[in-house]
Amino acid sequence: MTVRIGVIGTGKIGRDHTRRIQQVLSGAEVVALSDYSAEAAKAVQRDLAPNARVYETGEELIAASEVDAVLVCSTGSTHEAYVLAAIAACKPCFCEKPLATTAEGAKRIVDAEVASGKRLVQVGFMRRYDAGYVALKRAVTEHTGAPIMVHAAHRNPSVPEQYVTPMAIHDTLIHEIDVFRWLLDDDYVSARVTFPRTCAKSHAKLRDPQIVTLTTAKGVVINTEIFVNCQYGYDIQCEVVGEAGVARLPEPMAVQMRLGAKLQNAILTDWKDRFVASYDVELQDFIKAAAVGTASGPSSWDGYMAAVTSDACVAAQEVEGAAIPVTSPARPGLYS
Ligand code: NAP
């Protein structure tokens, strides 16, 4: 069966996901496109999906009988309404992060999906599909013993003026928040933020870097440095310290060179290059589940827990050094 997919939001990631469905993955075809800007949707139709129909609104696209499954790739504030409409139409829905811009909004999606009685939503937390993180999880599960601490870093070369302090949580740390829950099979109980002195390259409305400390229900302490003006590259680091040993996230493959009396490995500078393969794997997983009318992978519940934790981290930014509780409500059986 070919899954007929409708893509809502044809900006950067919507275009890229359309390309991978049309040119890289198997079992699906993009048959419908919609964007706030009809011109953007038509450009993607012209370049990548000439047989797709352009719909004026996302709601019309979701309701269309020719659409089996939906990709929500529009601006974050529009995700909740589209995901709720896809659930109401009983169509599998892949939603880019964030699932919703508030924890309450994400909870409304969880409630609607639970009421529908089956998994229909996959959230775009692609790091769970990254070969490095998959290998790290295996090492932690099979070799290093029960985790005690995690040391991590998320570094970007630079960010634009519009990037303000809370975005370090909502836009940047959000991927670590999800992947560490998955990696440790654990939930968070508190969040704490500390700020070293702000770096010289930062902007007026951004305190950078910052260190977020998350403590889990099993007592693991996770320290993550977020440094979005680090200048030198896009660098994701993660080291898990366990009872019997330590496991590190592998570096992306890079040819090592001996040149001019130096030993060199190139470091990536763009996040798209770092996780390009994992986007392919996550969407192929979505297509496989959508073909049988359901969803797998990161769930609405994971999207909701990420939103709850993000809110606690942003609150922790306001009271530097204080531990802000992260409350995890009971997990519905659908997500067990
Ligand atoms: P983008 O380039 O700005 O694209 C978003 C598109 O959605 C724009 O064309 C925008 O049109 C359109 N749009 C706005 N409101 C809409 C509506 N109500 N209905 C339909 N389309 C609408 O942004 P992006 O970088 O692709 O990001 C899109 C989403 O993906 C964001 O939530 C982002 O966080 C997420 N994302 C996730 C990852 C990841 O690693 N998983 C990576 C990148 C992005 P206008 O420009 O005319 O407003």
Residues whose N, C-alpha, C, O or C-beta is under 5 A from the ligand:
A	BS01	NAP	I8 G9 T10 G11 K12 I13 G14 S34 D35 Y36 S37 A40 G58 C73 S74 T75 G76 T78 E96 K97 P98 G124
